[in-house]
Amino acid sequence: MEKPSDKQQQPEQKQADFSPSYEHGFEGLHIDQREEPLIHWLHVIIRLCVRALAVLMTVVIMFSVADVGWVLYQRILASPVGLLNVNDILASFGAFMATLIAIEIFMNIVLYLRDDVLHVKLVLATALMAIARKVIVLDYKTIDATDIWATATVVFALSIGYWLVAKKT
């Protein structure tokens, strides 16, 4: 059973553990601002740049969604109207996958603002998404066996890497 005095000391200990760099929300930098002001302000600039990248990536995603709509519109109106052939479907899949990859990259950018997340897992997931897009849109009539084996090797290596990172976390 805890003593009332123990409960009162716990919040005080918690406050004492925080350094001045935490007061401003810069968890990635464990340096006292008073000792290293230049590094602190460089870190502030980098975090602002990451936020700017997030805004720009949002613009890219919006254009990508518009592109998906445009690709579908063009494919559906092409002769014969309303019917999609295999190439039309693959072009549509490619546009969808590019948008999903852009969203994954946005998530990578946002997660760089957090320190409690292991960035490697999301980067590997994004790479898997990108290689999956490549596999979906590959024209197997024009590609040789070496390229297929190389792609399979990359998929296998990324999958093992992702599994290892996911297993560890």
Residue pairs with C-beta under 8 A, 6 or more apart in sequence:
19 30
19 32
20 32
20 33
20 34
21 27
21 29
21 30
21 31
21 32
21 33
21 40
24 33
24 44
26 40
26 43
26 44
26 47
27 114
27 115
27 116
28 43
28 115
29 39
29 40
29 43
31 39
31 40
33 40
47 113
50 109
50 112
50 113
51 113
53 109
54 106
54 109
54 110
57 102
57 105
57 106
57 109
58 106
60 102
61 99
61 102
61 103
61 106
64 95
64 98
64 99
64 102
65 99
67 95
67 98
67 99
68 92
68 95
68 96
68 99
71 91
71 92
71 95
72 92
72 95
75 84
75 88
75 91
75 92
76 82
76 84
78 88
84 92
90 136
90 137
91 137
93 133
93 136
93 137
94 133
94 136
94 137
97 129
97 132
97 133
97 136
97 137
98 133
100 129
100 133
101 126
101 129
101 130
101 133
104 122
104 125
104 126
104 129
105 126
107 122
107 126
108 119
108 122
108 123
108 126
111 117
111 119
111 122
112 119
118 165
118 169
120 165
121 162
121 165
121 166
121 169
124 158
124 161
124 162
124 165
125 162
127 158
128 155
128 158
128 159
128 162
131 151
131 154
131 155
131 158
132 155
134 151
135 151
135 155
138 148
138 151
140 148
